[in-house]
Amino acid sequence: MFKKLPGDEARNLVSTTPDTAVVFRPAVVKTPAIVTLLIWLFRLIAGLVRLVVRHPVAVAVPVGLGVIWTLYGRTMALTVGGFVPAMGLSWFLLERDSFLRLVGWRLLAWWRLIVVYRRHWQPVVVISGLGRHLRGRDYLPHLRRVTCDEWADRVSVKMLAGQAVKDWADRAEHLAHGFGAPSCRVAVARAGRLVLTFPRRDPLAVPLPAVPVPDDPDVGPVEIGRCEDGRPLRLKVHGTHVLIAGATGAGKGSYLWGTIRGLLPTIRAGLVQVWALDPKRMELSFGRDLFRGRYAADPAECADLLDEAVSVMQERADRFAGLQRSHTPTIDDPFILVVVDEVAFLTAYQPDKHLRQRITAALATLTTQGRAVGVGIMAALQDPRKEVMNIRNLFPDKIALRLDESEQVDMVLGDGARDRGALADHISPIPHRGAGVGYLRLKTSPDPVRVRAAYVSDADVRDMAQRYGNASTESTDTANGCAGDTGHGCRGGVDGFEYGSEAA
Ligand SMILES: Nc1ncnc2c1ncn2[C@@H]1O[C@H](COP(=O)(O)OP(=O)(O)OP(=O)(O)O)[C@@H](O)[C@H]1O
């Protein structure tokens, strides 16, 4: 048995150059059979240890049953074998979350590793160009492990030495198709290690109804929709500025109205004011009543309103200097959110050069200095080119909705965002599928997150204006015994508002 090991055959392989002048004969070094056997044995033991460490539950179940069979006989083993699935089913039915966290997702990950990723790994990475064939040997990136949660598989990969993240990001589409996923997101785990995220289902595939108005006033992140992983999308507006870019019909209105909707209780409590600039007159005019007179559509009025915001900002900066470094909304110093729809009308398409410069200067001043004193900007636009919006980089948080060209994605979200999976140019133009879907990139994270804003319909906006607009506030104020402005005179009356009557 030991006489015919593979090396013996290699000795007989002789090759020559075409003119047979040079003869190549392989040098065969004989490895003692015992060394080969020891190496195999070592590999077997290492593989078993790895199996136990990686899949403890999958190993423990058959081993446990085997031990029971040996010690107590077949009947007992079959009884226990039937008992375990029954226990699992009961656990799943009674405590779904803990079952999935501790068992379910691990089993699924193991199954997907075997059936999808390990099975297709070699052909997919070779055909997509991520593997290398050098001197007769295949060099493949190492598939390390798969984890699953409710919406996606996360595949940890060790790149080949010398590969760059960009090599993988460029092949995201190949990988997605290769493993039968709708998309693939590439993120760096640490040097040389990547995590590929393959969603299994898309919670953003259908429109979401408007998020209910919160019960309590809170200027913290406002829930306006859902993230791709099914978690609520909470958009921070206090303490930052947000730029939303998307082609016509991409659903920018949902982000503006969703945010205003989430802030309604704070508006009523006097902790937030929304100042609206609506040069198109189509979007924000619907809810004029909510802005308590701070609404402008005409470009000159818009410039005046922005100048007023700059004055408030500077007055606060003078007052806060040396006393506080961040803003806490109060009735005396509410958070002012300046909402600008189609900002390009004011910064680029405005024929009056003087007005254009005035507006751009005010926006630049507010975006650079307004954050710390409680003045935030939320601006929407269709065309993200620099000529149209040269201050776009002053917005820390950005959202790219459906865009017409792939180059526009990086213009909005910053360099490399598209390579990291922000395929805003692939979002469906069909409103039902794609309106409100976008990629959010926060200043704090380079990885864009796919999100969808809930749809705030015209009826919702009308309802909001009716319940929380000027008229309703005045009547509530009167009922509270502090007629007129909700501001300084109503401090004690805040608790008196009927938040409980709001639809949950
Ligand atoms: N979040 C959403 N979910 C589902 N459908 C939406 C959503 N937002 C908007 N839509 C649909 O898309 C249409 C266009 O939306 P919207 O007017 O907000 O787009 P827009 O980006 O503001 O366009 P424009 O720049 O032309 O004003 C809406 O009439 C609605 O039918």
Ligand as a Chemical Component Dictionary entry (heavy atoms), coordinates in Angstrom:
data_LIG
# 
_chem_comp.id                   LIG 
_chem_comp.type                 NON-POLYMER 
_chem_comp.pdbx_formal_charge   0 
_chem_comp.three_letter_code    LIG 
# 
loop_
_chem_comp_atom.comp_id 
_chem_comp_atom.atom_id 
_chem_comp_atom.alt_atom_id 
_chem_comp_atom.type_symbol 
_chem_comp_atom.charge 
_chem_comp_atom.model_Cartn_x 
_chem_comp_atom.model_Cartn_y 
_chem_comp_atom.model_Cartn_z 
_chem_comp_atom.pdbx_ordinal 
LIG N1  N1  N 0 -42.033 57.503 0.930  1  
LIG C1  C1  C 0 -42.779 57.205 -0.127 2  
LIG N2  N2  N 0 -43.259 55.966 -0.284 3  
LIG C2  C2  C 0 -43.999 55.652 -1.371 4  
LIG N3  N3  N 0 -44.320 56.524 -2.339 5  
LIG C3  C3  C 0 -43.893 57.778 -2.219 6  
LIG C4  C4  C 0 -43.085 58.183 -1.127 7  
LIG N4  N4  N 0 -42.781 59.481 -1.271 8  
LIG C5  C5  C 0 -43.358 59.865 -2.413 9  
LIG N5  N5  N 0 -44.029 58.851 -2.996 10 
LIG C6  C6  C 0 -44.726 58.874 -4.282 11 
LIG O1  O1  O 0 -43.895 59.545 -5.205 12 
LIG C7  C7  C 0 -44.527 60.729 -5.692 13 
LIG C8  C8  C 0 -43.510 61.866 -5.772 14 
LIG O2  O2  O 0 -43.119 62.211 -4.467 15 
LIG P1  P1  P 0 -42.528 63.642 -4.096 16 
LIG O3  O3  O 0 -43.374 64.724 -4.695 17 
LIG O4  O4  O 0 -42.277 63.686 -2.650 18 
LIG O5  O5  O 0 -41.168 63.615 -4.874 19 
LIG P2  P2  P 0 -40.110 64.762 -4.947 20 
LIG O6  O6  O 0 -38.795 64.113 -4.881 21 
LIG O7  O7  O 0 -40.402 65.823 -3.939 22 
LIG O8  O8  O 0 -40.349 65.301 -6.420 23 
LIG P3  P3  P 0 -40.158 66.784 -6.968 24 
LIG O9  O9  O 0 -38.718 67.137 -6.781 25 
LIG O10 O10 O 0 -40.560 66.684 -8.384 26 
LIG O11 O11 O 0 -41.071 67.640 -6.124 27 
LIG C9  C9  C 0 -45.658 61.001 -4.701 28 
LIG O12 O12 O 0 -46.746 61.581 -5.344 29 
LIG C10 C10 C 0 -46.019 59.631 -4.200 30 
LIG O13 O13 O 0 -46.943 59.016 -5.068 31 
# 
loop_
_chem_comp_bond.comp_id 
_chem_comp_bond.atom_id_1 
_chem_comp_bond.atom_id_2 
_chem_comp_bond.value_order 
_chem_comp_bond.pdbx_ordinal 
LIG N1  C1  SING 1  
LIG C1  N2  SING 2  
LIG C1  C4  DOUB 3  
LIG N2  C2  DOUB 4  
LIG C2  N3  SING 5  
LIG N3  C3  DOUB 6  
LIG C3  C4  SING 7  
LIG C3  N5  SING 8  
LIG C4  N4  SING 9  
LIG N4  C5  DOUB 10 
LIG C5  N5  SING 11 
LIG N5  C6  SING 12 
LIG C6  O1  SING 13 
LIG C6  C10 SING 14 
LIG O1  C7  SING 15 
LIG C7  C8  SING 16 
LIG C7  C9  SING 17 
LIG C8  O2  SING 18 
LIG O2  P1  SING 19 
LIG P1  O3  DOUB 20 
LIG P1  O4  SING 21 
LIG P1  O5  SING 22 
LIG O5  P2  SING 23 
LIG P2  O6  DOUB 24 
LIG P2  O7  SING 25 
LIG P2  O8  SING 26 
LIG O8  P3  SING 27 
LIG P3  O9  DOUB 28 
LIG P3  O10 SING 29 
LIG P3  O11 SING 30 
LIG C9  O12 SING 31 
LIG C9  C10 SING 32 
LIG C10 O13 SING 33 
# 
